[in-house]
């Protein structure tokens, strides 16, 4: 990423507040129930987290999208990233947003990973 864009990001929290100012946490919770979101987060963790908990991830991935499935950023961090801070998770969420833009541009996965 060029130096002038290294600090550019899209805030998921700001987007959630825009979508529903009364319950932005609910917007994020719904987003985190989505199977595509879980698969992207898992891919990112696999590439960047040497301590990635694959067994726990598979359970999340299997359950994602079901009516009873819930996941919060805190639960993801506790399950997948014992060493991660909330700030690191926010960066991960922002990368997901960038990835969504690249998907809309129809870039193949390998090209998206290089751009991210």
N, C-alpha and C positions, 0 to 999 in steps of 0.2 A: 504494500500500500504506500502511495507517495507520502512523504513527510507531512505535507499540508493537510492530509486527510486522516492521519493517524488518530486524531482526537474526535473525528466525526462519528456520530453514532445516532441511532434511533432509540429513544427511550421507550421500552415496552410499558413502563409505568405511565408515562405521559399519554401514550396511545390508549391505554386502558382507562385513564381518567377522562379522555375525550369521548370514548365510547360510552362510559357509564360513570359519571362523576360521583354518584352515590355509592357505588360498589366496584371500584377498579380491581380489587382483589378477586372478586368473582369473575371478572373478565379474564384475568391471568389464570385462575383455576380452570376455567373452561378451556382455555388455550392449551394448558398442560394436560388435559385429558385426551387430547387428539393423538392418534397413533403416529401421524406424520411428525408431530413435534417430538414425541418420544424417540422415534427412530433417528431424527436429526441429532437430538441431544446425545443419544447413545453413540452415534458415529463420531461426534466431536470428542466425547469422552475417550472413546477407543483410540483416537489419534493423539490425544493430548494428555491423557491421565494414565500413567504407568500403574496406578493402583485401582484401575477401573474394576468395579464389581460386576462382572458379566452375568453371574447367576441372578443377582437382584435385578439387573437390567432386563433380563429375559422375562422375569415375572411381570415387571412393569409393562413391557412391550406386549406380552400376551393379554394383559388385562385392559390395556388402553382402549378407549372407545366404549367400553361397557358402561351401562348405567350406574353401576356401583363403584366404578373406578374414580378415585380422586388422587391428586398429587399436588403438592405445594412446592415452591422453591426450597423451603426448609427441609422438606422430606427428601427431595432429590439430593440435596447437599449431604444430608446425613447418611443416605443410602449409597451414593456414588462417589462423593467427594469429601471424605472425612477432613481433608485439609483445606477445603475451599472456603473463601470468605463470600459474603453476600456480594461484594463488589465484583469478584471473579464470576459469580453466577450471572450478574447483570451483563457483563461482557459477553458471556455465552448466549444470553437471550438476544442481545443486539446482533450477534453473529447469525442467529437464526433468522432474524428479520432481514439481514442482508442476503442470506441464502434464499429466502422466499422471493426476493427481487430477482435473483439470478435464475431461479426456477421459472419465473414468469418470462424471462428472456430466453427460455428453452436451452440453457447451457447444460451440457452433460455433466454428470457428477464429478468426474475428474477435473474438468475445467472450473467448476464451482469451488472445489477444494483448493485449487491453486489460487484463485482470486480471494478466497477467505483467508 
